Amino acid sequence: MLFHALISRLLNIPAGQVERTIRLIDEGATIPFISRYRKEVTGGLDEVQISNIKDQLDKLTEIKKRKETILNSIEEQGKLSLDLKKRIEDSWDSTEIEDIYLPYKPKRITKAEIARKKGLEPLAKVIMMQNESRLFDRVKDFVKNEIKSVEDALQGARDIIAEWVNENEDARNTVRNSFSHTAVISSKVVKGKEEEGTKYQDYFEFSEPLSRCSSHRLLALRRGEAEGILRISISPDTDSCLDRLKRRFVKGRNDISDQVAEAIDDSFKRLLKPSIETEFANLSKAKADEEAIRVFAENLRQLLLAPPLGQKRVLGIDPGYRTGCKLVCLDAQGNLLHNEAIYPHPPQNEKNKAASKVSQLVTTYAIDAIAIGNGTASRETEQFITNIRYERKVQVFVVSENGASIYSASKTAREEFPEYDVTVRGAVSIGRRLMDPLAELVKIDPKSIGVGQYQHDVEQNALKKSLDQTVESCVNLVGVNVNTASKHLLTYVSGLGPTLAQNIVNYRTEHGPFTSRKELLKVPRMGDKAFEQSAGFLRIQGGRNPLDNSAVHPESYPIVEQMAKDLQCSVAELISNKEIKNKLKLDKYVSDKVGMPTLLDIMEELDKPGRDPRQTIQVFAFDPDVKTIEDLKEGQILPGIVTNITNFGCFVDIGIKENGLVHISELADRYVSDPTQIVSIHQHVKVKVLSVDLIRKRVQLSMKSL
């Protein structure tokens, strides 16, 4: 069967749309490019649908490779019949394929293999048939050489039968079915690890139906197991499972049937149960991973698309007590103009000196906004900064500094600021995050940004792929100014990658700013395909052609030029004059290559060329009376900022060191299954204090009725 037909069935998307999308992927088109500029080809599929098609295509390609390996292996054994070959070729279920292959899979030395070498397979066949009335007379014929007794012979025959049962597809599906409906996951603390593993106390004696075990609980259990604190097992209803297996294989009630029943008990305990338990452990882990990765990717998307302040002059502050607060002054492009340290907090307490220094810097560098990192001494620094009188209007923001220390010690930061230490680089990162969170956060490994849930426990390749795709999606949604973007931001632009990104920066350094998109073709290694994939997402502000600062793709310029010609005006007038645009009859511009979706996108872009899709930034203030956990009282209503979302709720910064948890059951006055439907990262919220645990430093919050 062709891949597009299979994927169409799996994703419930018409086969023609899937086939055309796969063709674009095979031609090297990126997901952002396909979803934005090939709507006619895909029938208007969005990024998520295209991404799902690509994922399924990758999975099926892997299965195809595995099937080829299996077919070759069976053929080399001389056991590949036409029926067997057809069964393998027709199946696209990896579990089914592995089940079919199991009897032919090269084995290490098993009990059954040893019994076969002793010549006991004929006896196993006799027992399995269950037709022999004088079993023990038949068994005596096999007591010779290495086989010393009747029991030895029967044991060897049962070992062979146990392996047959284990390799039987129906038997495996019977056990699978039982696991699906009745499996319970249990955990016990490893003896002697009680003290070391107190954080896993809830799981020292725990059991729950596997189907109801939430992803965060499952990942916590697996982490406890990996750390050697917990012992975990997954078990079905053993009695009913064995009963079903015996109904299938045991044909009577006599000595010979008892041998088969005994072999089934052994097969289940020694082979089938461990094998299917591993399968279900892997499946449940993969499902938990998928859920955790989905939450992480959604959090990351919200963080990357956080409102930017824009090109304003910023004073960035990395607060601290003993080591002082590091100050940096940045111009509107984020370039470092000045840096120094002030000591307004204990032990130095140089408040007046520090205040006059900040006031002087604000005036000297015409500062528009101050960005304060939200780490140690953040609240005290915010209070100190807001109490200073300035000669000009200055906005004050508290900025998340998650990952700033990772950035400041990175190769990227060293390349940008070789002559400055990590504290200065950290303050620069804080200031730039206010100006453009996306441009700054792309320099940091997404796992270090602090918005994940069990990010170190999930499958790392799947996590990296999902997060990279999320960053790519956000960068291309917003668009990139090709004359100011860093190499890291350019790397994520559709069709570019690290080499072309570096080449663009080198070309810009050597020849000055780009004046048109067409000039990008002069960049070394920028071929027609890379230009096609990237040009629509790269912006040139103040260039000769106003379309170069829009999301209109260069391939569509002739359409816009024709529209302007038909209305007897310039392209610039067409963009700026809404009344002129309203005179256009779009049907006139539909052709075999350009349909209404592209034309509507062009019109939307002409209305607001280069518009940033992100929201406008808002100033936020914590409750001035709450600075430490000791200041909290049950029932207090406080302002807060959502810092992280998990599938059991969200964490909220209320201006103290510890973030409070709003459990999923406290998010709204109705049932909530997905916290992301209620809250988003960096959202400003009102919360009520439910309880404060001073010993464990835990704060429970609620958003109900607020």
Secondary structure, 3 states (H helix, E strand, C coil): CCHHHHHHHHHCCCHHHHHHHHHHHHCCCCHHHHHHHCHHHHCCCCHHHHHHHHHHHHHHHHHHHHHHHHHHHHHHCCCCCHHHHHHHHHCCCHHHHHHHHHHHCCCCCCHHHHHHHCCCHHHHHHHHHCCCCCHHHHHHCCCCCCCCCHHHHHHHHHHHHHHHHHHCHHHHHHHHHHHHHHCEEEEEECCCCCCCCHHHHHHCEEEEEHHHCCHHHHHHHHHHHHCCCEEEEEECCHHHHHHHHHHHHCCCCCHHHHHHHHHHHHHHHHHHHHHHHHHHHHHHHHHHHHHHHHHHHHHHHHHHCCCCCCCCCEEEEECCCCCCEEEEEECCCCCEEEEEEECCCCCCCCHHHHHHHHHHHHHHCCCCEEEEECCCCHHHHHHHHHCCCCCCCCEEEEECCCCHHHHHCCHHHHHHCCCCCHHHHHHHHHHHHHHCHHHHHCCCCHHHCCCCCCCCCCCHHHHHHHHHHHHHHHHHHHCEECCCCCHHHHHCCCCCHHHHHHHHHHHHHHHCCCCCHHHHHHCCCCCHHHHHHHHHHEECCCCCCHHHHCCCCHHHHHHHHHHHHHCCCCHHHHHHCHHHHHCCCHHHHCCCCCCHHHHHHHHHHHHCCCCCCCCCCCCCCCCCCCCCHHHCCCCCEEEEEEEEEECCEEEEECCCCCCEEEEHHHCCCCCCCCHHHCCCCCCEEEEEEEEEECCCCEEEEECCCC
